[in-house]
């Protein structure tokens, strides 16, 4: 019976067996391509942009890397200490936390514990070009469209969206009411899309596990932040320009042992195209446990393209669903709070 099942599975193309006898230690598929399948943990203390004190130095000393790691370990330990159960409410308008009202504590974050090294050298930044390891200057249009890294989606943030609560309903006199309904919230707040961890892929404050599933015709990269599965069609052509998504349209091909992924056809928001945004990524297994990831971004919002690289270490950790809204009462409470502040505003100002 088992023999019949095996024959049926092979006939249907359901069996995918990586070759385990690669002489170079790199697992390969039956066709000889490097097998990228697996889960990777890209959490790292190496910053995306290089701190200015390093100038154009791409690497740092072992001692400097260990110092950064020790500082992080100490701050994490301090942040993990128990909170005072008798502490009072945060001040009006919120405290100094990014969310302004406490939000996540250290337990939620997973920024890694080490500075990554490539070829035995510790890196000062993920960005490698421009030579100073920092993003190029924004164009005039880019200054209007950003910051997309806050989860807004390019062009979908309004000037006061992320100023934090002021304790009053300032939006009553504004032309655009951010708190009018759920659809008025940003893409990140609505748990629809987060561009920073997705294309190009880079470490974030949490959800740094990435899972690759590979066949002879497709590669799927699961980015578990808004649960975005990037389906890369191999040896294909891009969809027509009018067929777009927030994560773009990805096609790929092999150049020797390197998988090249080309992504275009992005949306800036669910109804607005992101013209001219183009990302090229390269995935190359350097050994049995590590993938080298490289990317180049051509973004009209910047005055020049930019590039970077980082290792993807394989992990035995399991990637779980990023349940962004399930059991999350923030959206409802945000809108309820807005209605309360609006009533207080009208009582004070009349109307």
N, C-alpha and C positions, 0 to 999 in steps of 0.2 A: 504493500500500500504506500509506504514512504517513497519507494522508487517512482511510483506513478505520480505522486504529488510533485516530486523534484523535477521530473520530466515536464510536467504541465507548467510549473513555474518558469522553467528555462524557456519553454516555447512562448510564454506570454511576456518574456522580458522582465520578469519580476525579481530575478536574482542578480545581485550586484556584488561581486566578490573582488576586493582589492588584492593585488599581488603582494605577498609578504616576503618575497625573496629578493628584493631590490638590493643590489650590491652596494649602493651608495647610502643605504640606511633610510632612504626616502620611500615611503609606501607608494605603490603605483597601481593604477587600474589595469585591467586585462589588456587594454589597448596600449599600455605603456606610459600614459600620462600621470603626472604626480597626483596622488589622491589627497585633495584638500579637505575631505570630509572630517568633521569633528567639531568639538566645542573649544573655544579659545577665550581666555580671560585677558583683556587688554588694559585692565586697571593699571595705572602708573602715576608716579609722582612727577614724571617728566612733563613739563607744561607744554601746551600747544604752541604758544608764542614764547620766545626766549626772553627771560628777564634782561632788562637793558644793561645791567652791570656786566654781562658776559660779552657784550659787543658782537663781533662776528665769529666768536669762538664756538664751534659746533659741539665741542666736548668739554668735560670737566674732569678734575682729578678724582681718584678713588676716595680721597679724604673728603672732598666737597660733597660727593654723592652720599657718603655715609653720614655726614653732618645733616643733610637735608632729611634723610630717612630717620635720624634720631630725633630731630625737631618734630617731625610728623608723629612719630610714635609717642612722644611726650605730650603733644597737644591732644592726641586721640585719647590717651589715658586720662588726662584732665577732663576732657569733655564727657567721658564715660562715668565720671563720679556721680553719685546720686544727687538729685536736685533737692533743695530744701523743701520739705513738705509744707512748711509754714510761710512760704514766699507769697507775696501779694500778686495782684493782677499786673500785667504789663502796663506801662504808661499809656496815656491817651495817644492814639495814632500809632501805637506799636513800639517794639523795642528795636534793637539794632540788627536783628536777624533779617536775612534777605526777604523773608515773607512778611516782615514787619510785626508779626504777632506771635512769634515763637516757632511755629511750623515744625519742620523736621529737626530731630536732635541727631547726635553723632551716630546713633545706632543704625540709622537709615543709610548712611553714606558708605561707599566702597570705592575710595579713590586710590586704592593700592597702598603698598608699603615700601616700594622700591623705586629707584630711578633706573630706567632701562638702559641697557648697553647693547651696542651693535659692534661686532668685530672686536669685542673686548674693551670698547671705549664708551664711557658714560656720556649720555647726550644732554645738552643744555636745553633742547627744545625738540618738539616733533617737526616743526617747520624747518626746512633746509634751504628754501629759496623764497624770498630774497635772502641774501647772505647774512643779514642781521637777525634772521629767524623770526621776523615779525611780519604781520600782515601788511600789504602795501597800503598806501593812502586810499581813502574812499574817493570816488568821483563825486561830483555835485549831486548826481542822481542817487548815488549810494548813500549819501548822508541823509537823504529823505527816506530811503527804503529800509535802513537798518535801525535797530539791531535785530536781525532775524534770529540770532543765536538765543534770544530769550523765548523762543517758541512761538513767535508771532506768525511766522511765515513772512517772506519778504514783502514789504509794502502793506502788511495788514495790521501793523501796530500804529496806534495814534500817540501823539506826543506825551499824554499824561497817563497812558495805560499802566506803566510800571513805576509811577512815582510813589506808590504806597498810599495807604489811607491817611487822610488828613483830619478825620473826625467830623467832617461835614460833607454834604452832598454837593460838591463843587460842580458836578456834571449837569445840574439842573439848568444852569445858564450856558452850557456848552452846546455846540451844534450837533455833536454826536454822543449819544449816551451809551457808554461801555456796559453799563449794568442794566440795560433795558430788558434783555432776555438772554437765554443761554447761547443763541446763535451769535450774539454780539461779542462773546468772549473770544479770546485768542485761540489759535489752533492748539497750543500747548495746554491751556486751561481746559479746553474741551476734549483733551486726550485723543486728538486726531492725528497729529504728526509732530515730530521733533526733528528738525533738520540737522542739528549739530552732530548727533551720534549716527546718522544714517548715510548721508552722502556729502562729502567723504566721511568714512567711519573714523571716529576718534574717541578717546577715553572721555568719560563724563563723571559726574559725581556719584552715580550708581548705575546699575544695569549694564555692566561692562562685559557680560558674556555674549559671544557671537557664535552662532552655529552654522556651519556650512554643510550642505547636502549636495553631492555631486553625482551626475550621471554623464553619459557620453554626449548628451544633447543639451543639458541644462545644468546650471549651478544656482542653488538657492542660498542666499545669505540672510539668516534670520536675525534681525536687529530687535532685541526685546526692549524697545522703548517706544511705546505706542503699538507694539506688536507688528512691526513692519517687515514683511518677508519680501526681499528683493529677488525677483526671478530673472536670472541672466540667461538669455537665449544664445547658445553657442553657434558660431558660423551663420549668423542671421544678419538681417538688415534692420535699421530703425523703423519704427512705426511712422506713419505720416505725421507731420508736425502738429496737426490739430488733435492728435490723440496723445494726451498728456496726463501726468499724475504728479502728486507732490514729491514723490521719490524718483521721478523721471522714468525713462525707458532705457533698460540696460541690455546691451549685447556684448558678447565676449568671443575671444579667440585665443589660441595658444601660439606663443612665440617661443619655440623650444620648450623649456620647462616652466615658463612664466605664463600665467593666465592674465590676459589684458581685458579689462572691462571698461567699456565706453558708455557713458550715460548722458542723455540729452532729454529734450521734451519735458521739462519741468513745469510745474505750476507754482506760482508764488502764493496763491491762496486757492480755495476750491474753484474760483471762477476767473482767476487772472493768470495768464501765461507768464512764465519767468523766462523772458527772451534772452538768448545768448549764454545761458548758464550751461557749462560743459565740464564734466569731470571724467578723468581717465585714471583708473586704478590698476595696479599690478600686484598679483599675488604669486609669491614664489616660495616653495618649501626650501628652507636652508638645511634642515635636518628632520629627523623623525618626529620632533616635538615642537617645531617652530615654523611659522610662516612669516616671511618678510612682506609687509604691506607698504606700498608706495602709492602716492596720489599726486595729481596735478589738477588744479582748479582754474578754469578760465571763467571769471565772473565779471560782467560789465560794471558791477558796482565798485570794483577796485581798479586802480590805475594800471595794474599789471597782474599776470597770473601768479599763483603761488603753489609751492610743492612741499611735501613732507614725507616722512617714513617712520615706521615703528614696528617692533616685533609683535607677533601674535603668538604667545605661548599656549600650547595645548593644555587643557585642564580636564580633570575627571569630574568637576562640578557639573551639576545639572542646571539647565536653563529653565526657569519657571516663568509662567505668564506674568506680564506686567499688568496687573489688574488696576488700571488707572482710575476708573470710576466705580467699580463694584464696591459697595459698602462705603463709598466716599460721599459724605454729606456736604462737602465744601461748596459745590455749585449752588445747591438750594439755599444754604446759609448765607452765601455771598449775596444772592438776590433778595433774600429776606432782610438782610442787614441794610441793603440799599434802600428798600422801601421804608424802613424805619428812619434812616437818615433823611430821606426825602420829606417824610412827615414833619420831622423836627425842623428842617429847613423852611418849609412852608409856614409852620407855626411862628418861626422867628422873623421871616421876611414878608409874611402875608401871601395870600393867594392859594 
